[in-house]
């Protein structure tokens, strides 16, 4: 596995999710199209699973891929450009970096924002449970909860509670970002 997804976390997630489903090791391996010995090794924290193997296991277990490779995240999570959970792939030209795992039963809205420097753009709290995810594409910005804003450079990622007062300030001309808002 790549540099960011510890095998122990993957092992714990596989065991947890297999127990949750009540499926046997043999049945999960069959459904995923992987050898039972491979799944057994992965559940023991051994092996070097590819993205494709983990994706197949997630499908067999009925969970999002991310649930197998990410540990629970704090309320405010910052991922700088070049960071994140890098995952191995069977293809050398295919690099996967997981920034934020999806949650069950949420509504997602995706936005692209182009903003010029000026006063902060304040946002009142959204519905309870709302989380906002931002990837800065160009420029510089300060954003997040009013109590814990962060500054982003191009390529940086941050997630934060959207159900508290938060704001966005462009710090450079032609600041551009992608915003995903999740709500239960």
C-alpha positions in Angstrom: 0.0 0.0 0.0 1.2 3.5 -0.5 2.8 5.7 2.1 -0.4 7.0 3.7 -2.7 4.0 4.4 -1.3 2.0 7.3 -1.9 -1.7 6.9 -3.1 -1.9 10.5 -5.9 0.5 9.7 -6.9 -1.5 6.6 -6.7 -4.7 8.6 -9.0 -3.3 11.3 -11.4 -1.9 8.8 -11.7 -5.2 6.9 -12.3 -7.2 10.1 -14.8 -4.7 11.4 -16.8 -4.5 8.2 -16.7 -8.3 7.6 -18.0 -8.8 11.1 -20.7 -6.1 10.6 -22.0 -8.0 7.5 -21.8 -11.4 9.2 -20.1 -12.8 6.1 -17.4 -15.4 6.3 -13.8 -14.9 5.1 -14.5 -17.3 2.3 -17.7 -15.5 1.2 -16.1 -12.0 1.1 -13.1 -13.4 -0.8 -15.4 -15.1 -3.3 -17.5 -11.9 -3.8 -14.4 -9.8 -4.2 -12.7 -12.2 -6.6 -9.6 -12.4 -4.4 -7.9 -15.5 -2.9 -9.1 -16.4 0.7 -5.4 -16.4 1.7 -5.0 -12.9 0.4 -7.9 -11.6 2.4 -6.7 -13.5 5.5 -3.3 -11.9 5.2 -4.8 -8.4 4.8 -7.0 -8.9 7.9 -3.8 -9.8 9.7 -2.1 -6.5 8.6 0.2 -8.2 6.0 0.4 -7.9 2.2 0.4 -5.0 -0.1 -3.2 -4.4 -1.4 -3.7 -2.4 -4.6 -6.5 0.1 -5.1 -8.3 -2.4 -7.2 -8.2 -5.1 -4.5 -9.5 -2.8 -1.9 -12.2 -1.5 -4.2 -13.4 -5.0 -4.8 -13.3 -5.8 -1.1 -15.3 -2.6 -0.4 -17.9 -3.6 -3.0 -18.1 -7.1 -1.6 -18.6 -5.7 1.9 -21.1 -3.0 0.7 -19.0 -0.1 2.0 -17.4 2.9 0.3 -13.7 2.2 -0.6 -12.6 5.0 1.7 -14.0 3.3 4.7 -11.3 0.6 4.3 -8.3 3.0 4.1 -9.1 6.1 6.2 -9.2 6.4 10.0 -11.9 8.7 11.5 -11.1 12.3 10.8 -11.2 15.3 13.2 -13.7 18.1 12.8 -11.2 20.2 10.9 -8.9 18.3 8.6 -6.2 19.9 6.6 -4.4 18.2 3.7 -1.6 20.1 2.1 -0.8 19.8 -1.6 1.2 16.5 -2.1 -0.3 15.0 1.1 -3.2 12.7 1.6 -3.5 9.0 1.6 -1.7 7.8 -1.5 -2.8 4.4 -2.6 -0.9 1.8 -4.8 -2.4 0.9 -8.1 -1.9 -1.9 -10.6 -1.2 0.8 -13.2 1.9 3.0 -13.0 0.1 5.9 -14.7 -2.7 5.9 -12.2 -2.0 7.8 -8.9 -4.9 7.9 -6.4 -4.8 10.2 -3.4 -7.8 10.0 -1.1 -8.6 13.4 0.5 -11.9 12.7 2.3 -13.9 9.6 2.8 -17.6 9.9 2.0 -20.2 9.2 4.7 -23.4 7.2 4.4 -26.7 8.9 3.8 -25.5 12.4 3.0 -26.5 15.0 0.4 -23.6 16.5 -1.5 -23.4 19.8 -3.5 -20.3 20.6 -5.5 -19.4 24.2 -6.4 -16.6 26.0 -8.2 -15.9 29.4 -6.8 -13.8 32.2 -8.4 -13.2 35.0 -5.9 -11.1 38.2 -5.8 -9.5 39.7 -2.7 -11.8 41.7 -0.5 -13.6 41.5 2.9 -14.3 38.1 4.3 -17.4 36.4 3.0 -19.2 35.3 6.2 -21.5 32.3 6.2 -24.1 31.6 9.0 -24.3 28.0 10.2 -25.9 25.6 7.8 -28.1 22.6 8.7 -26.9 20.4 11.6 -24.3 17.9 10.4 -23.2 19.9 7.4 -19.5 19.5 6.5 -17.7 21.6 3.8 -14.7 20.3 1.8 -12.5 22.7 -0.1 -9.7 22.2 -2.6 -7.9 25.4 -3.6 -7.1 25.4 -7.3 -5.4 28.8 -7.7 -4.6 31.9 -5.6 -4.5 31.9 -1.8 -7.4 31.8 0.8 -8.2 31.8 4.5 -11.3 29.9 5.3 -13.0 27.6 7.8 -14.8 28.0 11.1 -14.5 31.4 12.6 -12.8 29.8 15.6 -10.2 27.9 13.6 -9.6 29.3 10.1 -6.7 28.0 8.0 -4.8 29.4 5.0 -4.6 27.4 1.8 -2.2 27.4 -1.1 -3.0 25.8 -4.5 -3.6 22.1 -4.2 -4.3 22.2 -0.4 -7.5 20.6 0.9 -9.5 21.3 4.1 -12.7 20.0 5.6 -14.6 21.7 8.4 -18.0 21.8 10.1 -20.4 23.9 8.0 -23.0 24.0 10.8 -21.0 26.6 12.7 -20.2 30.2 11.7 -17.5 30.2 9.0 -16.0 32.5 6.4 -13.9 32.7 3.3 -11.4 35.3 2.3 -9.5 35.4 -1.0 -5.9 36.5 -0.3 -4.7 36.7 -3.9 -6.3 37.7 -7.3 -8.0 35.0 -9.3 -8.5 32.7 -6.3 -10.4 29.6 -7.4 -11.6 26.6 -5.5 -13.8 23.6 -5.5 -16.3 23.3 -2.6 -18.3 20.2 -1.7 -21.0 20.7 0.9 -22.3 17.5 2.5 -25.5 17.5 4.6 -27.3 14.5 6.2 
